[in-house]
Amino acid sequence: MDLFSKSDPFVVIDVDLDHDGNWTEIARTEIIDDDLNPTWKTVHRMEYFPLKPTKMRFRVFDCDNRSSSDLAKHDLEGMVHTTLKAIVGKTAVENTHGIVLPLHDESNDPVRPVAKTLRDNVPQQK
């Protein structure tokens, strides 16, 4: 816990593909120093299958020990559960502004995941 400074937040993204409560970490953002309203630059690509809902969890931590990747060494600031379908669907409506997911600890700090369509596998038009 930061007593004399602002948080050093980072986000951990987990998925529960089988809907059995077993969460798997798939990505972490970079740590933003002394910032209560961070904007992360980390991009994580996922395949989206509309007929198979992907449960997602975003957990925001305050980094307390940069040399440790063990999440027990950091303070959990809050978390939110959603689905990839909700993120993709809402983003399509709101363009690239994304959606705001309030954290469970009733913090005023939102998480704003953004979904974008990737065209890496689409043949180039001539």
N, C-alpha and C positions, 0 to 999 in steps of 0.2 A: 504494500500500500504506500502511495506517495503522500507523505504528510506535509511536505513543504514545497511541493511542485505539482504541476498538472500531470494527468495520466500520460502514459506512453503506450497508447492502444495498438492492438493488432487483432485481426479477426481470424478465427479458425472456422473452416467450412467442412461440415460433415454431411454424409448421406446415409440413409437407411433404405437401401434398394429393395430389400425383401419384406419391409414393413414388419420386422420382427423385434424391433427395439435395439438391434445391434448397429450402432453407428460406426461409420468408418470415416476417418479424417481424409479429405481429398486435397485440401489446400490450406495455406496460411498466407496472410498478407505480410507486407513489411511492417516494421514497428515505426510508428510516427512519434517522435519525441515531443513531450510537453504540449499536447494538443487535445483540447476538449471537443473539437469539431473537425476530426481528421477527414481527409480525402485520400484513400489508398489508390495506388497505381497498379496494384497486382491484378492481372487478368487470368482467369481460369476458364479453360474451354471444356465444355461438357457436351456429350451427344444428348439430344432431346428426342424422346420417343413419346408422342402424345398419348398413346394407348397404355403406356406403362408409367404410372405416376411415380415420380422420384421425390421422396420426402427429404427435405433439407433442413439443416440446423446451422445457424450463424451464431457463433459465440464470440463475444468481445472480451478481451483480456487486457489488463494493465500489466505491462512487462516489468517484472521486478528483478530479473536476473538474465541479462542478455546471453550469458554463456550456457544457459540451460534451455533445452527444448521441452523439458518436462512441464506440462501444463499445471501440475500441482505446485510449482514454484512461482506461479503468477496468480494475480487476483482476477477472478471472474467478475466482470462488470455487468454482464447481462447476456441474454440469449433470446433468439426468436426461432420458431419453427414455421416452415412453409413448404410449398412444393415447387419444383421447377416449373410445372405447368402454370402456377399462379404468377410466377415471375415473368415467364415468357408472355402469357396472355395479357397481363397488366401493362407490360412494357410496350406491347404492340399497340395498345390503346393510347398510351401516354408518350409514344415516341421514345426518345432516348433519355427522358427524365427519370425513368425507373419508377419503382414504388418505394414507399417508406414503410419499413417494418418496425414498429415500436418494440423496444426491448422489454423483457418480462419483469425487470426490476423497477419498472415505472420511471425509468430515466427519461429525460427529454431528448436524449441522443438517439436519432434514428439510424437504421441500417438501410442503405439504398442500393440493393443489387440491381444491375442493369443487364438485360439480355439483348444480344445483337445477333442477327443472322450472319453466319459466316459463309462465304461463297468459295472456299478453298477447293471444293470438289466439283464446281460447276465449270464446264468447258467454256473457254473464251469465245466470245462472238467475233466473227470476222466481217 
